[in-house]
Amino acid sequence: MTTDSLKKLALAALLLPAATLPAYAHVGVGPTSSFPAGFMHPLSGLDHLTVMIAVGLWAALKGGKAIWAWPAAFVGVMLGGAALGMAHIPVPFVEPGILASVVALGLLVALAVDLPVSAGIAIIGVFALLHGHAHGTEVPENAAGLDYMAGFALATAMLHLVGIAAGLASGLKYRALTRAAGAACAAIGVGLVFGAF
């Protein structure tokens, strides 16, 4: 892959959040009973899109084991949170926590916070649990619900890969570009908190 191609990929990853629809993390919004609906959901909400890409960007900044461990932790814990939601087991502060995740993960990238991989997994896991729970409460407790969550998990993993690709494409020479993308994520989160999006 050429440097020009990598720059275009990074730019596309940065512009992707701006091209989405408003966030729909709330129960009962949109179809929740098929693989395609699950796959499309993370692509249709600014909160989901931003967080998933931020996880990938942060993993790319950290490098090493974090490149696979942090995204894998997000997807795995998100599915666990979905199971809790489908079982109607309450989790406090789901919606505020989802909004906080956008700001916090954006700041972790913007400030290039360098934590041990295990600490990153813990932070990412808390946010993933909340995202998963919000969507688990939406889906039916049958095979259609499982199809939805499978689509949701695949799209989430793909968005993590977009963030990783953008972060790695910018490399050490353009690390500031990755950090600027994190600042943009945090700004989007603040906008979501105050209802600007």
Legacy VTK file of the C-alpha trace (Angstrom):
# vtk DataFile Version 3.0
C-alpha trace
ASCII
DATASET POLYDATA
POINTS 197 float
0.000 0.000 0.000
1.436 3.384 -1.010
1.792 6.366 1.311
-0.841 8.192 -0.740
-3.293 5.294 -0.313
-2.659 5.202 3.424
-3.305 8.947 3.705
-6.590 8.552 1.814
-7.639 5.684 4.096
-6.809 7.750 7.184
-8.770 10.714 5.825
-11.766 8.494 5.058
-11.666 7.098 8.602
-11.611 10.600 10.037
-14.500 11.793 7.878
-16.684 8.720 8.451
-18.220 9.975 11.728
-19.348 13.170 10.035
-21.352 11.192 7.477
-23.530 9.283 9.942
-27.042 9.686 11.207
-27.955 10.656 14.792
-27.239 8.147 17.550
-29.930 5.585 18.329
-28.700 3.847 21.462
-32.153 3.997 22.995
-34.445 1.019 23.339
-37.037 0.489 20.642
-35.491 2.527 17.817
-35.039 0.795 14.487
-35.251 -2.877 13.516
-33.518 -5.279 15.908
-34.148 -8.737 14.571
-31.828 -9.539 11.694
-28.151 -9.799 10.849
-28.299 -6.872 8.352
-30.060 -4.645 10.898
-27.418 -5.487 13.482
-24.622 -4.869 11.015
-26.012 -1.481 9.977
-26.715 -0.204 13.481
-23.138 0.741 14.473
-22.807 2.521 11.134
-25.933 4.620 11.724
-25.206 6.175 15.109
-22.576 8.806 15.758
-21.900 7.526 19.286
-21.199 3.963 18.130
-19.190 4.924 15.089
-17.003 7.334 17.032
-16.300 4.977 19.935
-15.485 2.006 17.710
-13.021 4.009 15.624
-11.509 5.592 18.767
-10.797 2.138 20.220
-8.923 1.271 17.033
-7.022 4.558 17.008
-5.990 4.130 20.649
-4.891 0.546 19.984
-2.791 1.735 17.040
-1.173 4.427 19.190
-0.310 1.870 21.858
0.842 -0.752 19.373
1.989 -4.254 20.191
-0.476 -6.554 21.890
-3.050 -3.750 22.276
-3.698 -3.779 18.517
-5.628 -7.028 18.839
-6.371 -7.183 22.598
-8.286 -3.922 22.959
-10.670 -4.423 20.016
-11.177 -8.080 20.965
-11.958 -7.046 24.539
-14.497 -4.500 23.324
-16.334 -6.974 21.111
-16.266 -9.759 23.713
-17.441 -7.650 26.647
-20.013 -5.912 24.434
-21.550 -9.305 23.661
-21.549 -10.091 27.394
-23.342 -6.814 28.063
-25.845 -7.674 25.345
-26.542 -10.990 27.064
-27.251 -9.108 30.307
-29.607 -6.773 28.455
-31.399 -9.650 26.739
-31.823 -11.304 30.160
-33.288 -8.031 31.527
-30.544 -7.741 34.155
-30.287 -4.027 34.934
-27.011 -2.133 34.642
-26.884 1.430 36.003
-25.912 4.533 34.031
-26.067 2.914 30.602
-26.986 5.974 28.531
-24.773 8.472 30.415
-21.956 5.914 30.290
-22.298 5.562 26.527
-22.021 9.319 26.113
-19.068 9.406 28.517
-17.377 6.687 26.465
-17.294 8.909 23.388
-15.624 11.750 25.290
-13.286 9.550 27.339
-12.011 7.387 24.490
-11.556 10.466 22.324
-9.474 12.085 25.065
-7.402 8.923 25.565
-6.476 9.118 21.878
-6.052 12.911 21.789
-3.719 12.838 24.787
-2.002 9.639 23.564
-2.472 8.146 27.037
-0.089 5.228 27.352
-1.501 2.667 29.785
-0.650 -0.979 30.325
-2.636 -3.249 28.031
-4.573 -4.660 31.003
-5.643 -1.178 32.142
-6.805 -0.374 28.621
-8.811 -3.599 28.562
-10.488 -2.607 31.844
-11.448 0.857 30.580
-12.614 -0.427 27.217
-14.481 -3.271 28.923
-16.573 -0.927 31.070
-17.655 1.066 28.042
-18.234 -2.056 25.951
-20.494 -3.498 28.658
-22.671 -0.383 28.522
-22.855 -0.319 24.724
-23.716 -4.014 24.648
-26.339 -3.748 27.374
-28.125 -0.891 25.597
-28.548 -3.026 22.523
-29.210 -6.270 24.301
-32.321 -4.733 25.844
-33.591 -3.971 22.322
-33.353 -7.383 20.752
-35.768 -10.289 21.011
-34.677 -13.301 23.054
-34.553 -15.706 20.108
-32.451 -16.582 17.084
-33.336 -13.289 15.378
-31.859 -11.452 18.355
-28.699 -13.516 18.100
-28.491 -12.740 14.379
-28.795 -9.036 15.180
-25.987 -9.174 17.751
-23.772 -11.160 15.351
-24.179 -8.415 12.749
-23.577 -5.774 15.401
-20.378 -7.522 16.549
-19.034 -7.870 13.000
-19.627 -4.195 12.179
-18.049 -3.194 15.496
-14.924 -5.234 14.721
-14.722 -3.723 11.243
-14.916 -0.184 12.668
-12.129 -1.060 15.099
-10.084 -2.142 12.078
-10.781 1.198 10.372
-9.419 2.996 13.430
-6.371 0.724 13.588
-5.681 1.190 9.865
-5.988 4.971 10.154
-3.752 5.055 13.217
-1.105 2.824 11.677
-1.276 4.671 8.359
-0.446 7.949 10.048
2.517 6.270 11.750
5.023 8.050 13.944
5.581 10.835 11.433
1.906 11.868 11.467
1.021 10.821 15.026
-0.502 14.280 15.516
-3.127 13.372 12.900
-4.264 10.385 14.984
-4.358 12.552 18.100
-6.392 15.179 16.238
-8.875 12.450 15.300
-9.138 11.619 19.012
-9.820 15.268 19.794
-12.550 15.233 17.150
-14.070 12.143 18.811
-14.061 13.894 22.187
-15.653 16.987 20.632
-18.372 14.842 19.062
-18.971 13.298 22.485
-19.381 16.720 24.074
-21.767 17.644 21.267
-23.804 14.504 21.940
-23.922 15.259 25.679
-25.330 18.727 24.994
-27.664 17.612 22.208
-25.832 19.367 19.390
-25.999 16.232 17.208
LINES 1 198
197 0 1 2 3 4 5 6 7 8 9 10 11 12 13 14 15 16 17 18 19 20 21 22 23 24 25 26 27 28 29 30 31 32 33 34 35 36 37 38 39 40 41 42 43 44 45 46 47 48 49 50 51 52 53 54 55 56 57 58 59 60 61 62 63 64 65 66 67 68 69 70 71 72 73 74 75 76 77 78 79 80 81 82 83 84 85 86 87 88 89 90 91 92 93 94 95 96 97 98 99 100 101 102 103 104 105 106 107 108 109 110 111 112 113 114 115 116 117 118 119 120 121 122 123 124 125 126 127 128 129 130 131 132 133 134 135 136 137 138 139 140 141 142 143 144 145 146 147 148 149 150 151 152 153 154 155 156 157 158 159 160 161 162 163 164 165 166 167 168 169 170 171 172 173 174 175 176 177 178 179 180 181 182 183 184 185 186 187 188 189 190 191 192 193 194 195 196
